[in-house]
Amino acid sequence: MDATTKNLVRQRAGDCCEYCHLPQDATPFITFHIEHVIAKQHTPDDDNLDDLKRLALACDRCNLFKGPNLSSIDPNSGEIVNLFNPRTDNWNDHFATRDAKIVGLTPMGRATARLLNMNDSRRVDLREQWLDEGGQI
C-alpha cells in the first residue's frame, strides 16, 4: 500500500481509531494500523484490496481483536450479527460513550464492542487519561 493511500486513510479518520475512537495521540508509541474492513481472505483475488472504501484506521487493539471476523454474537440476544463497518455504518447509530466506556446501542454495536474488547480496563484507562488531559473522543 502506498504512502498516499495511508495518509488519506489517516486524514479521513481524523487520526482516530474508526472503531473505538481513541486518538493516535493517546498512544504515541504504538502506530495505528491501516486495516482492511473486510479481510483479504474474504475478497476475490481480482478486487482492488487497497481501495480507500475498503480501508479503515484502527488502533492496534481493535485491529488485533477484530482479525478477519465479519460477524459476532450480540451478548443480549445471542443472535449472530455483522460487525460495525466504518465505511458503511454510522458510529453514533451504534455506539455511545459514557464517561470513558463505549456502550453498544444496537446488536451490531454490542457485538462489536464485545468482540473488539473496547472496554478492557487498560483501554478505559487510556480514554480516561485522554479525557482528563482535555481530549475528546
DADAHU-V399148 format. One record per pair of residues at least 12 apart in sequence whose ideal C-beta (glycine too) atoms are under 10 Angstrom apart, sorted by the first residue. I is the first residue (numbers start at 1). J is the second residue. Records with the same first field share a line. If there is no record, write none. Layout:
# DADAHU-V399148
I: J, J
This chain:
# DADAHU-V399148
1: 34, 36, 49, 50, 55
2: 50
5: 34, 50, 51, 52, 55
6: 34, 50, 55, 57
7: 34
8: 34, 52, 55
9: 32, 33, 34, 35, 50, 52, 55, 56, 57, 58
10: 24, 32, 34, 57
11: 57
12: 52, 55, 56, 57, 86, 87
13: 32, 34, 55, 56, 57, 58, 86
14: 57
15: 32, 57
16: 32, 57, 59, 136, 137
17: 32, 33, 35, 56, 57, 58, 59, 60, 61, 62, 63, 86, 116, 118, 137
18: 32, 35, 37, 55, 56, 57, 58, 59, 62, 84, 85, 86, 87, 91
19: 35, 37, 56, 57, 58, 59, 61, 62, 63, 65, 66, 83, 84, 85, 86, 91, 95, 102, 112, 113, 116, 118
20: 58, 59, 61, 62, 65, 91, 95, 97, 102, 112, 113, 116, 117, 118, 119, 120, 123, 126, 127, 137
21: 59, 62, 91, 95, 97, 102, 118, 127, 136, 137
22: 58, 59, 61, 62, 102, 118, 123, 126, 127, 130, 135, 137
23: 59, 126, 127, 130, 135, 136, 137
24: 57, 59
25: 130, 133, 135
26: 59, 123, 126, 127, 129, 130, 131, 133, 135, 137
27: 59, 60, 61, 123, 126, 130
30: 59, 60, 61
31: 59, 60
32: 56, 57, 58, 59, 60, 61, 62, 63
33: 55, 56, 57, 58, 59, 60, 62, 63, 64
34: 50, 55, 56, 57, 58, 63
35: 54, 55, 56, 57, 58, 59, 62, 63, 64, 66, 86
36: 49, 50, 51, 54, 55, 56, 58, 63, 68
37: 53, 54, 55, 56, 58, 66, 70, 83, 84, 85, 86, 87, 88
38: 54, 68, 70, 83, 85, 87
39: 66, 67, 68, 69, 70
40: 54, 68
41: 68
42: 68, 69, 70
52: 87
53: 87, 88
54: 87
55: 86, 87
56: 84, 85, 86, 87
57: 86
58: 86, 116
59: 116, 118, 123, 126
61: 116, 117, 118, 120, 122, 123, 126
62: 112, 115, 116, 117, 118, 123
63: 116
64: 116, 117
65: 112, 114, 115, 116, 117, 118, 120
66: 83, 84, 112, 115, 116, 117
67: 115, 116
69: 82, 83, 111, 112, 115, 116
70: 82, 83, 85
71: 83, 108, 111, 112, 115
72: 84, 107, 108, 110, 111, 112, 113, 114, 115, 116
73: 107, 110, 111, 114, 115
74: 104, 106, 107, 108, 109, 110, 111, 112, 114
75: 104, 107, 110, 111, 113, 114, 115
76: 104, 106, 107, 110, 111
77: 107, 110, 111
78: 107
79: 107, 111
80: 107, 111
81: 106, 107, 108, 109, 110, 111, 112
82: 107, 108, 111, 112
83: 108, 109, 111, 112, 115, 116
84: 104, 106, 108, 109, 111, 112, 113, 115, 116
85: 108, 112
89: 106, 108, 109, 112
91: 109
92: 105, 109
93: 105, 106, 108, 109
94: 106, 107, 108, 109, 110, 111, 112, 113
95: 108, 109, 110, 112, 113, 118
96: 109
97: 127, 131, 136, 137
99: 124, 127, 128, 131
100: 119, 123, 124, 125, 126, 127, 128, 129, 130, 131, 132, 137
101: 113, 118, 119, 123, 124, 127, 128
102: 116, 118, 119, 123, 124, 127, 137
103: 118, 119
104: 118, 119
